[in-house]
Amino acid sequence: MIPLEFKVEILDDSHEIKIPIFGPELPPDRCSTYARLAAELIFGIHYPEIGTKQMRFEHEIETVQVSNSQLPELVGRGTVRPGMLLGVYSARNRYNDGIHPYAHLALFLGQQARVPLFLEQLGKRIRTPNLMDYDLEGFEIKEALFLRN
């Protein structure tokens, strides 16, 4: 899938990231597909082509337990790094099933103004919220996911 355009974000290390914006071939509510494609285009990381709820059980994937309050420290220690996927819970997500800890995936981009920055698809929208946005909106990060070495 080829992006229609790119939006530019500048991170704290002056690194420029081009955020891919896809056309109608990427349907709404496909957060795991968007996060996977964005990780590939931005970081060259090839995550498995599976859904949000199954990703954490994939044999290629490792997980680290994370919470919103722990994230800045884990980023500072290098435990959570740009290119990792984040499993995110929101009480308003209609895909919650009470079995899985989250029903949304976002991509961790790095830091902007010393605040963790994410990339996600919510419905039809592509957005780059930060940790403060997540706190205000009631989004809870549950774990970081990454490829095994």
NUTI-529431 format. One line per 2 residues: number of its first residue (from 1); their letters; for each residue x, y, z of N, C-alpha, C. Coordinates in Angstrom, 2 decimals, always signed. Atoms other than C-alpha are relative to their C-alpha. Last residue first. Layout:
<pts>
NUM) A) X:Y:Z:X:Y:Z:X:Y:Z  ... $
</pts>
This chain:
<pts>
149) NR) -1.28:-0.04:+0.73:+15.88:-10.53:+18.19:+0.34:-1.36:-0.56  -1.09:+0.72:-0.66:+12.20:-10.69:+19.11:+1.27:+0.13:-0.84 $
147) LF) -0.45:+1.26:+0.59:+10.04:-8.04:+17.45:+1.12:-0.61:+0.83  -1.11:-0.14:+0.94:+8.42:-5.39:+19.64:+0.41:-1.37:-0.50 $
145) LA) -0.24:+1.23:+0.76:+5.31:-4.79:+21.72:+1.13:+0.25:-0.99  -0.74:-0.30:+1.23:+4.86:-2.17:+24.44:+0.31:-1.35:-0.65 $
143) EK) -1.28:+0.66:+0.27:+2.19:-2.81:+27.03:+0.61:+0.52:-1.29  -0.11:+1.24:-0.77:-0.90:-1.45:+28.77:+1.32:-0.73:-0.23 $
141) IE) -0.98:+0.88:+0.64:-1.09:+2.19:+27.66:+0.18:-1.21:+0.90  -0.96:+0.63:-0.91:-4.27:+3.71:+29.07:+0.91:-0.94:-0.78 $
139) FG) -0.68:+1.12:+0.64:-6.31:+6.19:+27.01:+1.06:-0.53:+0.95  +0.27:+1.27:-0.68:-8.58:+8.35:+29.18:+0.57:-1.22:-0.69 $
137) EL) +1.04:+0.74:+0.72:-8.69:+11.34:+26.81:-0.34:-1.35:+0.64  +1.24:-0.78:+0.04:-6.77:+13.71:+29.10:-1.17:-0.78:-0.60 $
135) DY) +0.48:-0.16:-1.38:-4.08:+11.12:+29.89:-1.34:+0.74:+0.02  +0.52:+1.29:-0.47:-3.76:+10.15:+26.22:-0.57:+0.11:+1.40 $
133) DM) +1.28:+0.23:+0.68:-3.42:+13.79:+25.19:-0.63:-1.30:+0.49  +0.97:-0.88:-0.68:-0.70:+14.27:+27.83:-1.38:-0.13:-0.63 $
131) LN) +0.40:+0.63:-1.26:+1.15:+11.23:+26.44:-1.02:+0.85:+0.76  -1.10:+0.23:-0.92:+1.21:+12.69:+22.93:-0.54:-0.58:+1.30 $
129) PT) +0.19:-0.48:-1.36:-1.27:+12.40:+20.08:+1.27:-0.20:+0.83  -1.23:+0.14:-0.78:-0.15:+12.07:+16.47:-0.21:+0.58:+1.39 $
127) RI) -0.38:-1.09:-0.90:-3.29:+11.50:+14.40:+1.28:-0.34:+0.76  -1.39:+0.29:-0.34:-4.65:+9.56:+11.44:+0.44:+1.16:+0.89 $
125) RK) -1.03:-1.01:-0.23:-8.43:+9.84:+11.40:+1.37:-0.61:+0.27  -0.58:-0.39:+1.28:-10.84:+7.37:+9.78:+1.20:+0.93:+0.17 $
123) GL) +1.06:-0.12:+0.99:-11.71:+5.57:+13.01:+0.63:+0.27:-1.36  +1.24:+0.07:-0.79:-8.72:+6.28:+15.20:-1.15:+0.22:-0.95 $
121) QE) +1.22:-0.19:+0.77:-5.48:+5.53:+13.31:-1.16:-0.20:+0.97  +1.08:+0.97:-0.02:-2.38:+6.02:+15.39:-1.08:+0.34:-1.02 $
119) LF) +0.67:-0.10:+1.30:+0.98:+7.70:+15.82:-1.07:-1.08:-0.03  +0.50:+1.22:+0.60:+2.46:+8.36:+19.24:-0.61:+0.30:-1.37 $
117) LP) +0.88:-0.29:+1.13:+4.60:+11.03:+20.91:-0.37:-1.31:-0.69  +0.16:+1.09:+0.96:+6.27:+10.76:+24.33:-1.09:+0.30:-1.02 $
115) VR) +1.21:+0.77:-0.32:+6.82:+14.22:+25.91:-0.13:-1.11:-1.05  -0.29:+0.90:-1.13:+10.26:+15.90:+25.98:-1.22:-0.79:+0.47 $
113) AQ) +0.04:-0.87:-1.18:+9.04:+18.68:+23.63:+0.11:-0.84:+1.28  +0.13:-1.34:+0.55:+8.48:+15.89:+21.10:-0.25:+0.91:+1.19 $
111) QG) +0.46:-1.08:-0.86:+9.61:+12.41:+22.05:-0.02:+1.32:-0.76  -1.12:-0.63:-0.69:+9.83:+9.20:+20.06:-0.55:+1.08:+0.91 $
109) LF) -0.89:-0.72:+0.92:+7.50:+7.69:+17.46:+1.28:+0.50:+0.65  -0.79:-0.98:-0.75:+5.66:+5.00:+19.46:+1.01:+0.63:-0.94 $
107) LA) -1.44:+0.10:+0.25:+3.13:+3.32:+17.16:+0.70:+1.08:+0.81  -0.60:-1.24:+0.47:-0.47:+2.78:+18.30:+1.49:-0.26:-0.21 $
105) LH) -1.46:-0.07:+0.14:-2.51:-0.37:+18.72:+0.39:+1.36:-0.54  -0.53:-1.05:+0.87:-6.08:-0.57:+20.05:+1.52:-0.08:-0.01 $
103) AY) +0.55:+0.24:+1.34:-8.24:-3.32:+21.60:+0.50:+1.06:-0.99  +0.15:-1.20:+0.82:-6.64:-3.69:+25.02:-0.52:-0.39:-1.37 $
101) PH) -0.25:-1.22:-0.79:-6.32:-6.10:+27.96:-0.15:+1.31:-0.80  -1.32:-0.54:+0.33:-8.02:-8.94:+26.06:+0.21:+1.32:+0.73 $
99) IG) -0.97:+1.10:-0.07:-10.93:-10.82:+27.61:+1.42:+0.51:-0.21  -0.08:+0.49:-1.36:-13.42:-8.06:+28.43:+0.97:-1.15:+0.19 $
97) DN) +0.79:+1.23:-0.17:-14.26:-7.69:+24.74:+0.04:-0.54:+1.42  -0.34:+0.65:-1.27:-13.21:-4.14:+23.93:-0.87:-1.24:+0.15 $
95) YR) -0.58:+1.32:+0.25:-13.91:-3.46:+20.22:+0.49:-0.68:+1.28  +1.07:+0.98:+0.20:-16.31:-0.58:+20.94:+0.52:-1.41:-0.26 $
93) NR) -0.26:+0.78:+1.22:-13.46:+1.49:+22.37:-1.05:-1.10:-0.15  +0.95:-0.35:+1.07:-14.90:+3.95:+24.91:+0.16:-0.83:-1.27 $
91) AS) +1.32:+0.50:-0.38:-13.17:+2.35:+27.92:-1.03:+0.26:-1.10  +0.91:-1.13:-0.18:-9.86:+2.97:+26.17:-1.37:-0.58:+0.30 $
89) YV) +1.39:+0.22:-0.42:-6.99:+0.51:+26.38:-0.73:+1.32:+0.08  +0.68:-1.11:-0.70:-3.75:+0.86:+24.41:-1.45:-0.38:+0.31 $
87) GL) +1.35:+0.50:-0.24:-1.25:-1.78:+23.27:-0.71:+0.98:+0.91  +0.55:-0.14:-1.35:+1.79:+0.16:+22.09:-1.42:-0.54:+0.02 $
85) LM) +1.45:-0.14:-0.03:+3.88:-0.79:+19.07:-0.45:+0.11:+1.45  +0.77:+1.01:-0.72:+7.61:-0.18:+19.15:-1.49:+0.30:-0.13 $
83) GP) +0.26:+1.14:+0.88:+9.22:+1.89:+16.40:-0.75:-1.12:+0.70  +0.76:-0.31:+1.22:+10.78:+4.41:+18.75:-0.11:-1.22:-0.90 $
81) RV) -0.74:-0.72:+1.04:+12.07:+2.73:+21.90:-0.91:+0.34:-1.18  +0.96:-0.28:+1.06:+10.60:+1.54:+25.20:+0.69:+0.92:-1.00 $
79) TG) +0.82:+1.21:+0.00:+13.25:-0.02:+27.43:-1.09:+0.10:-1.06  -0.15:+0.71:+1.27:+15.68:+2.75:+26.49:-0.76:-1.31:-0.04 $
77) RG) -0.91:+1.14:-0.18:+16.07:+3.92:+30.10:+0.24:-0.77:-1.29  -1.30:-0.51:-0.42:+14.56:+7.35:+29.30:+1.04:-1.11:+0.16 $
75) VL) -0.59:-0.61:+1.19:+11.70:+5.69:+27.40:+1.41:+0.49:+0.33  -0.38:+1.11:+0.87:+10.97:+3.45:+30.39:+0.61:+0.50:-1.31 $
73) EP) -1.19:+0.65:-0.58:+11.03:+6.50:+32.70:+0.48:-1.14:-0.90  -1.18:-0.88:+0.13:+8.66:+8.47:+30.45:+1.28:-0.63:+0.55 $
71) LQ) -0.56:-0.15:+1.35:+6.33:+5.43:+30.09:+1.20:+0.95:-0.08  -1.33:+0.60:+0.13:+5.85:+4.55:+33.76:+0.70:+0.35:-1.31 $
69) SN) -0.90:-0.63:-0.97:+2.93:+6.95:+34.42:+1.43:-0.55:-0.11  -0.23:-1.40:+0.36:+1.11:+5.95:+31.23:+1.03:+0.63:+0.93 $
67) SV) +1.16:-0.84:-0.34:+1.53:+2.28:+32.05:+0.34:+1.42:-0.40  -0.20:-1.45:-0.05:+3.84:-0.32:+30.55:-1.28:+0.64:+0.52 $
65) QV) +1.12:-0.66:-0.66:+4.28:-4.10:+30.65:+0.33:+1.48:+0.18  -0.45:-0.61:-1.25:+6.92:-5.17:+28.14:-1.23:+0.69:+0.59 $
63) TE) +0.76:-1.09:-0.60:+6.05:-7.52:+25.28:+0.66:+0.48:+1.29  -0.28:-0.11:-1.44:+7.98:-9.73:+22.87:-0.84:+1.15:+0.53 $
61) IE) +0.19:-1.23:-0.78:+6.62:-10.62:+19.43:+0.37:-0.18:+1.46  -1.07:-0.96:+0.34:+7.81:-13.21:+16.89:+0.02:+1.21:+0.93 $
59) HE) -1.29:+0.50:-0.48:+5.72:-16.00:+18.51:+1.16:+0.95:-0.29  -0.83:+0.42:+1.14:+2.51:-13.98:+18.02:+1.39:-0.39:+0.50 $
57) FR) -0.19:+1.45:-0.10:+0.46:-13.83:+21.23:+0.87:-0.56:-1.12  -0.79:+0.31:-1.21:+0.73:-10.03:+21.69:+0.28:-1.49:+0.14 $
55) MQ) -1.41:-0.39:+0.13:-0.37:-9.45:+18.08:+0.83:-0.45:+1.20  -0.86:+1.16:+0.19:-3.62:-11.45:+18.39:+1.48:+0.34:+0.05 $
53) KT) +0.15:+0.93:-1.13:-5.77:-8.69:+19.91:+0.90:-1.23:-0.12  -0.41:-0.55:-1.29:-4.52:-6.02:+17.53:-0.01:-1.04:+1.11 $
51) GI) +0.79:-1.01:-0.69:-4.89:-8.00:+14.34:+0.53:+0.38:+1.36  +1.08:+0.56:-0.82:-2.29:-9.84:+12.29:-0.67:+1.13:+0.76 $
49) EP) +1.29:-0.50:+0.50:+0.15:-9.01:+9.48:-1.14:-0.69:+0.73  +0.90:+0.97:+0.64:+3.36:-9.60:+11.44:-1.33:+0.63:-0.41 $
47) YH) +0.81:+0.75:-0.97:+5.57:-6.56:+12.16:-0.90:-0.98:-0.75  +1.06:+0.79:+0.65:+8.18:-5.48:+9.62:-0.72:-0.86:+1.04 $
45) IG) +0.33:+1.15:-0.84:+10.34:-2.67:+11.07:-1.21:-0.71:-0.62  -0.49:+1.21:+0.67:+11.88:-0.29:+8.50:-0.26:-1.27:+0.80 $
43) FI) -1.13:+0.60:-0.71:+11.43:+2.63:+10.93:+0.59:-1.23:-0.69  -0.78:-0.96:-0.79:+9.12:+5.07:+9.11:+1.28:-0.62:+0.55 $
41) LE) -0.42:-1.17:+0.79:+7.68:+2.98:+6.27:+0.93:+0.93:+0.77  -0.82:+0.42:+1.13:+7.58:-0.36:+8.13:+0.53:+1.20:-0.78 $
39) AA) -1.27:+0.49:-0.56:+6.36:+1.10:+11.41:+0.95:-0.41:-1.12  -0.79:-1.18:-0.39:+3.70:+3.06:+9.47:+1.35:-0.42:+0.57 $
37) LR) -0.49:-0.66:+1.22:+2.45:-0.11:+7.76:+0.88:+1.21:+0.34  -0.97:+0.89:+0.65:+2.23:-1.99:+11.08:+0.59:+0.65:-1.24 $
35) AY) -1.22:-0.01:-0.83:+0.54:+0.90:+12.91:+1.10:-0.84:-0.64  -0.66:-1.30:+0.15:-1.98:+1.31:+10.05:+1.32:+0.03:+0.78 $
33) TS) -0.52:-0.08:+1.37:-2.80:-2.40:+9.94:+0.75:+1.30:-0.20  -1.16:+0.88:+0.07:-3.13:-2.55:+13.73:+0.63:+0.02:-1.38 $
31) CR) -1.15:-0.57:-0.71:-5.36:+0.55:+13.81:+1.24:-0.89:-0.10  -1.03:+1.02:+0.24:-7.75:-0.74:+11.15:+1.30:+0.47:+0.65 $
29) DP) -0.05:+0.97:-1.10:-10.83:+1.16:+12.30:+0.96:-1.16:-0.27  -0.01:-0.51:-1.37:-11.36:+2.96:+8.98:+0.06:-1.15:+1.00 $
27) PL) +1.31:-0.30:-0.59:-10.45:+1.20:+5.73:+0.13:+0.59:+1.40  -0.15:+0.36:-1.42:-6.99:+1.54:+4.17:-1.32:+0.36:+0.69 $
25) EP) -0.34:+1.43:-0.03:-7.70:+1.45:+0.40:+0.31:-0.48:+1.42  +1.12:+0.85:-0.37:-9.48:+4.78:+0.93:+0.30:-1.50:+0.00 $
23) GF) +1.31:-0.29:+0.57:-6.24:+6.72:+0.86:-1.04:-1.00:+0.45  +0.47:+0.90:+1.05:-3.19:+6.46:+3.08:-1.37:+0.44:-0.48 $
21) IP) +1.45:-0.15:+0.09:-1.45:+9.20:+5.07:-0.45:-0.82:-1.19  +0.73:+0.40:+1.21:+2.13:+8.33:+6.05:-1.51:+0.18:+0.15 $
19) IK) +1.17:+0.79:-0.38:+3.79:+10.41:+8.79:-0.77:-0.38:-1.26  +1.08:-0.20:+0.98:+7.22:+11.63:+7.69:-1.13:-0.98:+0.31 $
17) IE) +0.74:+1.22:+0.33:+9.52:+11.86:+10.68:-1.11:+0.35:-0.96  +1.25:-0.25:+0.71:+12.17:+14.57:+11.00:-0.64:-1.34:-0.35 $
15) HS) +0.29:+1.02:+1.01:+14.85:+14.01:+13.63:-1.36:+0.29:-0.60  +0.05:-0.66:+1.31:+15.68:+17.24:+15.45:-0.21:-0.98:-1.15 $
13) DD) -1.37:+0.10:+0.51:+16.56:+15.11:+18.54:+0.14:+0.62:-1.39  -0.95:-0.74:-0.84:+13.35:+16.37:+20.17:+1.44:-0.05:-0.52 $
11) LI) -0.18:+0.51:-1.34:+11.18:+15.12:+17.29:+1.07:+0.79:+0.74  -1.40:-0.16:-0.42:+9.96:+17.01:+14.21:+0.10:-0.46:+1.45 $
9) EV) -0.12:-0.29:-1.44:+6.70:+15.82:+12.62:+1.49:+0.08:+0.32  -1.30:+0.01:-0.66:+6.04:+15.94:+8.85:-0.14:+0.36:+1.49 $
7) KF) +0.02:-1.15:-0.90:+2.79:+14.89:+7.16:+1.30:-0.07:+0.79  -0.71:+0.10:-1.27:+3.11:+12.55:+4.19:-0.16:+1.30:+0.77 $
5) EL) -0.80:-1.17:-0.40:+0.87:+12.00:+1.18:+0.69:-0.29:+1.32  +0.37:-1.10:+0.89:-1.13:+9.42:-0.76:+0.86:+1.23:+0.27 $
3) PI) +0.66:-1.19:-0.56:+0.66:+6.56:+0.98:-0.32:+1.04:-1.07  -0.81:-1.20:+0.15:+1.40:+3.38:-1.01:-0.75:+1.21:+0.58 $
1) M) +0.85:-1.18:+0.00:+0.00:+0.00:+0.00:+0.89:+1.24:+0.00 $
</pts>
